[in-house]
Amino acid sequence: MSGLQAEEIEIGIIGRGTLADLIATHLGKAGYALGGLEDESGVSNSLISREFPSPRMLAGACPVIVTALSDGTELERVLFGDTGIAQCWRTDTLVIDMSTVSPEFLQELSEQLVENGIAFLDAVIINEDAGDPDSIQMMLVGGDANDYERALPIFEKIARSVRHLGSSGASQFYRQAFAVRKKRQ
């Protein structure tokens, strides 16, 4: 399965704050066209080229959607609400979630999305080098291996090192273990 190259797709970004802006900056610099939501205070990045009235409309135009939301309730609304991504019927939709939620919750969401024909990957960023806040050292990804391979060109534009850890939720399990390790140091 070929990867998703910049000249082939528009990526939707749904999120707020530093992480969403950083992801949009890396993808925009790599040449990807970016879509965002118009009615929410989301990505403040000038690289967003098109705005959409709802997650469903964004998913209809963008085969890849990156979510970086503050909590599970917001993520669930964006995915499954009345105007959520799952209401779109594209067969090639891939959701890459970078929100901070529990691994178990991500596994449940992944199962629901797959039932709707939507591919799902979860990803976390591990940045131990605080010297350069705009540099992303490592990205860890959970989800189907074929979907990971399809998204790998996107991940490689975001982080210096990318690793596939296994099934959905795997990246969040690692994030939790990493946080415990940091506390003990």
Secondary structure as the mmCIF struct_conf table of DSSP 4:
data_model
#
loop_
_struct_conf.conf_type_id
_struct_conf.id
_struct_conf.beg_label_comp_id
_struct_conf.beg_label_asym_id
_struct_conf.beg_label_seq_id
_struct_conf.end_label_comp_id
_struct_conf.end_label_asym_id
_struct_conf.end_label_seq_id
TURN_TY1_P TURN_TY1_P1 ALA A 6 GLU A 8
STRN STRN1 GLU A 10 GLY A 15
HELX_RH_AL_P HELX_RH_AL_P1 GLY A 17 LYS A 29
TURN_TY1_P TURN_TY1_P2 ALA A 30 GLY A 31
STRN STRN2 ALA A 33 LEU A 37
BEND BEND1 GLU A 38 SER A 41
TURN_TY1_P TURN_TY1_P3 SER A 46 LEU A 47
STRN STRN3 ILE A 48 PHE A 52
BEND BEND2 PRO A 53 SER A 54
HELX_RH_AL_P HELX_RH_AL_P2 PRO A 55 ALA A 61
BEND BEND3 PRO A 63 PRO A 63
STRN STRN4 VAL A 64 ALA A 68
BEND BEND4 SER A 70 ASP A 71
HELX_RH_AL_P HELX_RH_AL_P3 GLY A 72 PHE A 80
BEND BEND5 GLY A 81 GLY A 81
TURN_TY1_P TURN_TY1_P4 ASP A 82 THR A 83
BEND BEND6 GLY A 84 GLY A 84
HELX_RH_3T_P HELX_RH_3T_P1 ILE A 85 GLN A 87
BEND BEND7 THR A 91 ASP A 92
STRN STRN5 LEU A 94 ASP A 97
HELX_RH_AL_P HELX_RH_AL_P4 PRO A 103 GLU A 115
TURN_TY1_P TURN_TY1_P5 ASN A 116 GLY A 117
STRN STRN6 ALA A 119 ILE A 126
TURN_TY1_P TURN_TY1_P6 ALA A 130 GLY A 131
TURN_TY1_P TURN_TY1_P7 PRO A 133 ASP A 134
STRN STRN7 MET A 138 GLY A 143
HELX_RH_AL_P HELX_RH_AL_P5 ALA A 145 ILE A 158
BEND BEND8 ARG A 160 ARG A 160
STRN STRN8 SER A 161 GLY A 166
BEND BEND9 SER A 167 SER A 167
TURN_TY1_P TURN_TY1_P8 SER A 168 GLY A 169
HELX_RH_AL_P HELX_RH_AL_P6 ALA A 170 ARG A 184
#
